[in-house]
Amino acid sequence: MSSELREFDLIIIGAGPAGIALAVEARTAGVPSERILILEKAAEHSWIIRKYYPASKPVLATYKGIEAKCEGVLCIPDLTREETLTYLDRAIRDSGAQVRYREEVFRLGGEADGRLRIESSGGVFRARVVVIAIGILGRPQKPSYPIPRELQHRVLFDVTSEQIRERDVLVVGGGDTATEYCQFLVQESNRVVLSYRGQELTRPNPINRDSVLALERQGRLVLRLSSNLAGLEAAGKRVRARFQEPQWPAIEVDRVVYALGGTTPENFLKSAGIEFDGPTPRLTESFGTSVPGLFLAGDLTAGKKGGSIILAFNTAAAAMRQICQDHGICSIGRPGAP
Ligand SMILES: Cc1cc2nc3c(=O)[nH]c(=O)nc-3n(C[C@H](O)[C@H](O)[C@H](O)COP(=O)(O)OP(=O)(O)OC[C@H]3O[C@@H](n4cnc5c(N)ncnc54)[C@H](O)[C@@H]3O)c2cc1C
């Protein structure tokens, strides 16, 4: 793209559930489609769903105990992964917003005239309002010990980047993602060990917890509770995983899959001028940041506990209500509106 600078009323960074909901809410509030731009670093929208959700995964409306109470235009019941993607596909298409794929935003800041300036891999843009909806899974949480370079292609953070069948697989983690990976990997005829540092599986929802416990009872999965990995080393073409606790002997596996959650892109947000309280960005009730005109939406607002798709939709609706109130870019609900 040329270095031409383009002006918009609203720029949304990230085309996941939150970014898509933002575009829909903005259109509903009367922001013209040509005044909205979405910048997405992946080649398609909803990249996290495509990358991290196993193929057969049911998408639950109530996730991580977050109530499925929709407050905006978008809403989903329990769906399959494909139905969820189809729903989001239709939403982004119907919004009419311009989406620029393969455009990673790497810099953001305020200008003297109060507009926000965005630099992406494709160019420079300006907007009156910017919403950052980039989630937390772009940077999965890594273990504290180093992963030897020669093992890197045997160590994964998802179960879709490679087809894993009839292998010995160690899954590390104890939440919904880890337990969903286990169910998927067992279904794909793998021999699975789940290592979790807690004494019990208290974090997953009851369906995931009960499914994993049932697999263990059936002898189709080995559960190592109260286990902490000490490190990984090469063992021929396999990986030897060593544990801190003497009761857990080392095991050799073909693949190790970490499901430890994501991390807030703190440096990116701080470099945009957003103030933090400890590890969390300081936000208003409507997800406005300390930078005028700059909002967050979706998983970025959810804190350590993590978010859900409906929470992403709701944060977008709340942010958009505030944007309409404060920034004069909406026509519906204002005097002179159509
Ligand atoms: C395995 C797994 C299973 C889950 N199951 C469920 C479930 O059943 N039900 C449920 O409600 N929730 C579920 N979740 C949680 C749900 O997926 C998230 O809460 C939701 O996707 C958050 O949406 P978001 O738009 O905030 O962020 P994301 O979905 O993370 O989307 C962020 C988007 O921003 C893009 N992006 C990132 N950085 C940049 C950048 N610098 N420039 C431009 N674009 C960028 C990314 O490519 C991505 O498309 C699950 C999560 C995982 C990992």
Ligand as a Chemical Component Dictionary entry (heavy atoms), coordinates in Angstrom:
data_LIG
# 
_chem_comp.id                   LIG 
_chem_comp.type                 NON-POLYMER 
_chem_comp.pdbx_formal_charge   0 
_chem_comp.three_letter_code    LIG 
# 
loop_
_chem_comp_atom.comp_id 
_chem_comp_atom.atom_id 
_chem_comp_atom.alt_atom_id 
_chem_comp_atom.type_symbol 
_chem_comp_atom.charge 
_chem_comp_atom.model_Cartn_x 
_chem_comp_atom.model_Cartn_y 
_chem_comp_atom.model_Cartn_z 
_chem_comp_atom.pdbx_ordinal 
LIG C1  C1  C 0 -9.608  -23.066 23.067 1  
LIG C2  C2  C 0 -10.596 -21.989 23.422 2  
LIG C3  C3  C 0 -11.930 -22.312 23.565 3  
LIG C4  C4  C 0 -12.877 -21.295 23.854 4  
LIG N1  N1  N 0 -14.190 -21.648 23.935 5  
LIG C5  C5  C 0 -15.132 -20.671 24.136 6  
LIG C6  C6  C 0 -16.529 -21.008 24.184 7  
LIG O1  O1  O 0 -16.941 -22.164 24.053 8  
LIG N2  N2  N 0 -17.417 -19.983 24.384 9  
LIG C7  C7  C 0 -17.012 -18.682 24.546 10 
LIG O2  O2  O 0 -17.874 -17.800 24.728 11 
LIG N3  N3  N 0 -15.699 -18.363 24.521 12 
LIG C8  C8  C 0 -14.755 -19.312 24.319 13 
LIG N4  N4  N 0 -13.419 -18.983 24.295 14 
LIG C9  C9  C 0 -13.037 -17.567 24.555 15 
LIG C10 C10 C 0 -13.297 -16.680 23.331 16 
LIG O3  O3  O 0 -12.704 -17.265 22.182 17 
LIG C11 C11 C 0 -12.690 -15.292 23.579 18 
LIG O4  O4  O 0 -13.222 -14.760 24.779 19 
LIG C12 C12 C 0 -13.034 -14.358 22.403 20 
LIG O5  O5  O 0 -12.503 -14.867 21.192 21 
LIG C13 C13 C 0 -12.476 -12.949 22.659 22 
LIG O6  O6  O 0 -12.739 -12.136 21.543 23 
LIG P1  P1  P 0 -11.857 -10.842 21.224 24 
LIG O7  O7  O 0 -12.473 -10.243 19.994 25 
LIG O8  O8  O 0 -11.674 -10.022 22.435 26 
LIG O9  O9  O 0 -10.396 -11.376 20.886 27 
LIG P2  P2  P 0 -9.864  -12.480 19.873 28 
LIG O10 O10 O 0 -10.880 -13.496 19.573 29 
LIG O11 O11 O 0 -8.565  -12.898 20.464 30 
LIG O12 O12 O 0 -9.623  -11.659 18.518 31 
LIG C14 C14 C 0 -8.569  -10.743 18.377 32 
LIG C15 C15 C 0 -8.299  -10.492 16.898 33 
LIG O13 O13 O 0 -7.323  -9.442  16.806 34 
LIG C16 C16 C 0 -6.335  -9.782  15.854 35 
LIG N5  N5  N 0 -5.103  -9.077  16.223 36 
LIG C17 C17 C 0 -4.265  -9.343  17.263 37 
LIG N6  N6  N 0 -3.249  -8.449  17.295 38 
LIG C18 C18 C 0 -3.460  -7.578  16.277 39 
LIG C19 C19 C 0 -2.772  -6.421  15.809 40 
LIG N7  N7  N 0 -1.684  -5.951  16.414 41 
LIG N8  N8  N 0 -3.247  -5.780  14.719 42 
LIG C20 C20 C 0 -4.382  -6.221  14.101 43 
LIG N9  N9  N 0 -5.079  -7.301  14.498 44 
LIG C21 C21 C 0 -4.639  -7.977  15.579 45 
LIG C22 C22 C 0 -6.232  -11.306 15.966 46 
LIG O14 O14 O 0 -5.694  -11.869 14.782 47 
LIG C23 C23 C 0 -7.691  -11.706 16.199 48 
LIG O15 O15 O 0 -8.403  -11.971 15.001 49 
LIG C24 C24 C 0 -12.453 -19.946 24.028 50 
LIG C25 C25 C 0 -11.095 -19.638 23.889 51 
LIG C26 C26 C 0 -10.173 -20.627 23.592 52 
LIG C27 C27 C 0 -8.721  -20.263 23.431 53 
# 
loop_
_chem_comp_bond.comp_id 
_chem_comp_bond.atom_id_1 
_chem_comp_bond.atom_id_2 
_chem_comp_bond.value_order 
_chem_comp_bond.pdbx_ordinal 
LIG C1  C2  SING 1  
LIG C2  C3  SING 2  
LIG C2  C26 DOUB 3  
LIG C3  C4  DOUB 4  
LIG C4  N1  SING 5  
LIG C4  C24 SING 6  
LIG N1  C5  DOUB 7  
LIG C5  C6  SING 8  
LIG C5  C8  SING 9  
LIG C6  O1  DOUB 10 
LIG C6  N2  SING 11 
LIG N2  C7  SING 12 
LIG C7  O2  DOUB 13 
LIG C7  N3  SING 14 
LIG N3  C8  DOUB 15 
LIG C8  N4  SING 16 
LIG N4  C9  SING 17 
LIG N4  C24 SING 18 
LIG C9  C10 SING 19 
LIG C10 O3  SING 20 
LIG C10 C11 SING 21 
LIG C11 O4  SING 22 
LIG C11 C12 SING 23 
LIG C12 O5  SING 24 
LIG C12 C13 SING 25 
LIG C13 O6  SING 26 
LIG O6  P1  SING 27 
LIG P1  O7  DOUB 28 
LIG P1  O8  SING 29 
LIG P1  O9  SING 30 
LIG O9  P2  SING 31 
LIG P2  O10 DOUB 32 
LIG P2  O11 SING 33 
LIG P2  O12 SING 34 
LIG O12 C14 SING 35 
LIG C14 C15 SING 36 
LIG C15 O13 SING 37 
LIG C15 C23 SING 38 
LIG O13 C16 SING 39 
LIG C16 N5  SING 40 
LIG C16 C22 SING 41 
LIG N5  C17 SING 42 
LIG N5  C21 SING 43 
LIG C17 N6  DOUB 44 
LIG N6  C18 SING 45 
LIG C18 C19 SING 46 
LIG C18 C21 DOUB 47 
LIG C19 N7  SING 48 
LIG C19 N8  DOUB 49 
LIG N8  C20 SING 50 
LIG C20 N9  DOUB 51 
LIG N9  C21 SING 52 
LIG C22 O14 SING 53 
LIG C22 C23 SING 54 
LIG C23 O15 SING 55 
LIG C24 C25 DOUB 56 
LIG C25 C26 SING 57 
LIG C26 C27 SING 58 
# 
